[in-house]
Amino acid sequence: MSPTPTPHEINRVCSWSGPVTWRETAALREDLFDRLEASEGGTLWLDVRDVSVIDRTGVALLAGAQHRAHTLQRGFVLIDSNGAVTATLTRLHLHEQFRFEQTGIPEQRTE
């Protein structure tokens, strides 16, 4: 299991919600790849707990992002709670190709 992002990594967390289908993937890809290519480096955490459904174009986007992160020598971790993304990747026998955090991210504290 992957470690939970530390407080200084919270700014490297992005999230998806709703359906991730061919209709949404172009915009999601642009944002995700921009974040991966940001100069700050480190691990990018993608929170997919609120994704209701993911189709093959969404899965392809995740695979492409995983490959891009590897090429850039960055980490890429999916945050889920055994939801739609985990179920789809497991059904397609792709679950082992990704790093997952199934417990979520820590709450941001305001001090």
Secondary structure, 3 states (H helix, E strand, C coil): CCCCCCHHHHHHEEEEEEEECCCCHHHHHHHHHHHHCCCCCCEEEEEEEEEEEECHHHHHHHHHHHHHHHHCCCEEEEECCCCHHHHHHHHCCCHHHCEEECCCCCCCCCC
